[in-house]
């Protein structure tokens, strides 16, 4: 019956998309900085030689070829050669060197 | 981040080498305790070099113990270490202060006064005026009020149309512009005649105000009245009216100049021998360094003064003066007659050109040579001009 089909459509619309919580929606609509509100790490990569990772939890491994950093969304791995930690504070890390890849290890 | 790095240099930092197995743990603890590390370089599997501030370094002992790492200082950088090194060199520091103090004192005085822009007026005259008002080498800079001096000089020297005095470094720069004097005219309400400034042959008379006394073709002498300011009417009963005569009287005038023709001239030729005499000038007083005198009889002097100055404006009162004397021989040279004649003619022409007023039109130039009883030649240049020879002269006045 046409009334039933209308009810079915309405229910479909009410289903929420997976992973989109209230916070995320508000952040998106008001265009607030996501990394501040949602505690996400922010990665800035300049060319293939300079990487800044803001908002991390700790450093797990550091060697000239591999750097592994713990963040709120999981472990992040940077592979390359001649990697050097240019600066490190309690919130940001800046890695310099010849970066080959950047992975999210989930 | 550069500002941070600079700040760290000012505060002082150390380059250390940390050796151990749990290096990452070491780094994590440091960062969690808000100790800033930078330039971390892994040297081997268990060795890392990094830079840390002095403040942070003091907290390291505890952390190193916790993570079983050994900490060694590789280098110390920063201002605090520099200062510590110079703590032992007290004389050096004192000398530096004295140097700065003396320099500051020396540049608080005026050591140089420069005058520009004067053509007719003598530089020394302006310098003397300035000295009277307190601007001369050796006075304190801070006591000079340039506006006041500008006003005073403008009032005193009427030949100047504009004066600017600026004080830069230890130099006082004075720019002047001379006043072009307008031709002296008598006031319009004062009656006057127009008289001839020179002898001449009248070509045309244009009378605006007054009674014309001469006509074209007349020969007039200097001082003769051309346009009279006393207007006599034809009616004898009416008394003569006194007016301020105005008009243009164009006449042909002549200018003559005689210059003797010299076939024998004296010329100064350098022999090639020269001597240098050095002397110092301190605080505007000269001290000669050598006691020798000029060894030549006839000489030419070239003086070079080298002042100690920083840039163009900060001139210090120390100078070296090198006087170079070139020996000259006076040689009597004989030039041939034609060349001598043209030299004399040129000289006469140049002297005349200065005499002729700018408004005059040159009609003809004549060159003649006369010979006197001894056979000596004289060049005579005669220039004929067309000019306005009328000038105002007060009636009954000078």
Interface residues (C-beta under 8 A of the other chain):
Chain A: X58 X59 X60 X61 X62 X63 X64 X83 X84 X85 X86 X87 X88 X89 X90 X94
Chain B: X1 X23 X24 X27 X28 X31 X32 X34 X36 X37 X38 X39 X40 X41 X42 X45 X48
